[in-house]
Amino acid sequence: MTRRALLVTHSGRPDTVEYAGNLAERLEARGFVLRVLDTEAKRLALSSAEVADEESAAVDVEIVIALGGDGTFLRAAELARPQGTPLLGVKLGRVAFLAEAEVDTMDQTVSGVADRSYQVEERLTVDVSVHLEGEVLATGWALNEASVEKLFRERMLEVLVSIDGRPVSRWGCDGVVCATPTGSTAYAFSAGGPIVWPEVAALLLVPISAHALFNRPMVVAPSSLLTIDVAGEGGPAVLCCDGRRTFHLPPGSTVQVRRGMLPVRVVRLHPKSFTDRLVEKFALPVDGWRGLGGDGGRSRNSPKIE
């Protein structure tokens, strides 16, 4: 049976083209047929690679490899999710929180893929729908977050937020972020939301610059329905999913966010706790702190509490 890998990358960068060539060479040496998108094939110039459009790119593919930053990973997730194909992120960017591997460990990465010596995590997603006067105007989904935001800087957005059909608060704000645990380290974090470990099944709701006494982020059950009603008297709004897919919201429209029907399956090559990933990706200052070690954080010289 032919083993195929789909490569998704940012072909506009010269260094990306070089790394893509190195990755292709190593995968083909391990018996893989490499597939690339038709929009990237010309710049990548991989003569032996299959070329496919976005609709069929992940069909009959063993693994999808996103070579780049988090934006590339999210773009690759759009292709991998419908097919349930495992998705591996290889960092070629700055933070790249979603990436699992580094470009300077390409040999180990390809060996792990070829030997199938990896684990697959299912990451919770959200499904989104926009309603107006009983009509569904748009649907979408997100791995990180779906955000309702004001369209113009000078106009505040007026929203009513409800959870499970019960109103919680009305805000004059810049917007509202509805995030997954995976997205808790992205836009929701920048807006002041908590970091939620990806193993936790939950939905996050984080207001952006809300003018209200109660403007705290909330973590709710994964079965909850989050509803954002956009008031007609406020400024115009836009719905954005993962910073990639947008829809302009008419005044009076309602946005509903719920747990997604399909997860994104993320490849983990290295068994590492999320705590360690968090410290590494955010460069948190723990080096040299007293008491860190193999005893659960307690110094060997600390007195034992009886």
N, C-alpha and C positions, 0 to 999 in steps of 0.2 A: 504494500500500500504506500502510495506517495505521501511523504510528509511535507506539508507546506507551512510557511510562516509568512504572515503579512507584515510588512514594514511600513510604518507611518512616521513621517518626519517633517522637518521644516527645510525643504529643499532649497530655499533661497539663501542659505548660509554656506559659504565655501567649506567651513570645517565640518558641517553636517554631511556634505557630499562625501568627504574623505572618510568619515567614520562609518557612513552607510556602506561604502565600498568594502571597508575592512570587515564589517559585520556580515555582509553578503558572502564574502569569500570564506569566512569561517563556517557559516551555516551550510553553504554548499559542500564544503569539505566533509561535513557530518551527515550528508545525504538529504538535506532539505532543498526543496524548490522554493525560492524566494518570490513573493508577490508584492508588487507596488501599485500605488494608485495611478490612474492615467494622468492625473493632474500634476504628478511629481516625477513621472517616468523620464521625461526628456532631460530634466536637470540632473537627475541621479545617474543617468547614462549607464545603467546596469544591463548589459546586453543579454545576460542569461535569465533575467527576471521575467516572470509573468506580469502582465499588465491588466488591471481590472478597474471598473468604475466603482463608485462608492456603494452602490446597491448590492453588488455581488462580491465585493472585495474579501469579506470574511467568510464566505461560503466554502466549506470543505477545507478550512484552515485549522491547523492544530493550535497555533498560538499567534497572537497579535503583539508586535513589539513596537512600542512608542519610543522613538529616539528623539529626545528633546526635553523641554520643560513641562510644567503642569498643563499649559495650553495644548501642547501636542498630545499629552496623555488624555485630556478630556475629548479632544477630537477623535482619537483612536477609540475611546469608549463608545462613541456614537456608532462605530462600525462593529465593535465586538459584542455589545450588549444584546442586540436582537438574535444573534446566533448562539449566545452563551459561551463564546470563545474566551479562554483565559487571556488576560492582558498583562503584559510585562512592560514596566517603564524603565528606560535606561537614561540616566540623567545626562543632559547636555544643556545646562542652563544654570541659574543661580540657586534658588532654594530647591525647586523640584521636589516638593514634599511627597508627591505621589510616586516618585521613582523608586525602584528597588535596587538597581544596579548602576555602576559607574562605567564610563567609557574606557577608563584605564584598566578595568578588569574584564575586558571583552572575552578573553579565553575562558575564564571561569564561568562567565554568564552563558556562553554558547554551550559549554559542557553541561551545565545544569539543565538547559533547555533540551539538549539532545538526549541526555540520560533520563529526562523527566524527573529529576531529583528536586522537585519543588512542591510547595503546597499552594493551594488555591483558596483564597478567602472570598466569600460572597459579601459585597458591600451594598448596604441598603441604599436605595434611590428614592426619589419622590416623583410622583405623577402630578401634573398640573393641568387645570382646565380653567378657561375664562368663560363667564356666563353674562348675558345681558338680556333682560326681559324674557327669560325662559329659553333663550337660544344659546347653544354652545358656539362661541366665536373661535376658539383655538384650544388646542391641547399640546402638551409637551412633557418633558421629563428632565431631571437633573441628577447628577451624581453628587455634586457639591452643594448647590443651593439654587433656589428659585427666589428672585428678589423682585419686589414691587417698588419702583423708585419714581421720584418726580422727574419730569422731563426737562424742566427749565430751572436754572439756579435760583431765579428771583421769586419763584412761586412755591409755597409750601404745599405739601400733599396732605389731604384730609382722608383718613382711613378709619374704618371700624373693624377691629379684629375680634373674631369669634373662634371658639374652640369647641368642637363637637356640637355645633348649633347654638351655643350659648355665648352671648356677647361678653367680652372681657374688658376692652377699653377702646376709647376713641382717641386717636392721636393726630396732632398736627406735626408732621415729621418730614424727613427727607426720604423715608422709605421703610420697608420691612423686609428682613431676610428670613426665609424659611429654609433651614439647612439640615443636612444629614450629619451623622457623626463624622463621616469622611470630610465633609465640608466645614466642620467646626474649627479647623485650623486655617481656613481661607477667609472669605469675605465676612462670615459671621464673627470670626475672631477679631478682625479689624474693627468691626462695629461694637465690640465690647462683649461678645458672647463667650460662653465657657468652652473649654476644650473637652470633648467627649470621646472616650476611647471607642475605637471602631467596633469592638465586640458588643457594645451597648446598643440595643435596639431602641431608638428614640428619635423624635423629631425636635428641632430647635426653632424657636421663633425669637428673632432679635430685632427690636426697633432701631432705626438709624436716626440719631439726633432728634428724638421725640420731645416735644414741649409738653410735658405732663408730669404730675407728681409720681405716677406709676409708669415707669419706662424701663423696667428691668427685663432682661432676656428670660425666656421660659423654656424648659425642657419638658416635653409631654410624651405621652404613650405613643408607640409606633402605630397604634390603631386609630389615633386621633385624626380628626379632620380639621385642618386649619383654613379659615375663611377670612379673606381680606376684601372688604367692601370699599370701593373707591368712591368717595362722595363727589357729587356733581359740582359743588361749589368750590372745591379745591383746584389746584393746578393740574395739568395733564400728566398722565403717568405712563410708565412702560414696564412690561414684564420681561425679565431677563433670566434665562436658564443657563447656568454655568458660564455666564459671561459670553455666550456664543449665539444663543437663539433668542431673539427678541420679538415682542409683540406690543404694539401701542394699545393702551387701554382706554376705551371711551369712558367719559364721565358716567358714573352710575354702574359700572361693571363690577363683577365679583370674581375674585380669583380663589380657587379651591386647591389646596395642596394636601396630598395624602401619600402614604407609603406606596412606593412603586411596585408594580406587578413583577417587573424583572429586575434582578440585581445586576451589578457589574462584578464579574469574576476576576479578581486581582491576583497575580502571581507573586508568591513570596519565595525567593531563593534561599534566604538566610533566616533561620529561626532567631528572631530578635524581638524583644518586647516593645510595645508601643512607647513605653516610657523612654527607653534608650533611643528610639527613633526621634522622639520629641526633643530630647536633649541635643541630639546630633544635628537635626535639621534647623533648630532655632538657636544653636550654639549657646545653650543655657549654661550659666556659670556655676558648675559643680566641681570642677577640677580642684583638688587640693582641700576640699571641705573636710573638716574634722569628722571622723566617725564613718566615712564611707568605706565600704569594704564588703567582704563576704558574710558579714554578720547581720545583714538587714539594716545597715545604717548606724548601728550602735558601736561606739568605740570599744575596743577590746579592754580598755582600762576603765570603762564606765562601771560604776557600781550597779549591781543587780538589784532591782526592786522586788522585794518579797511580798 
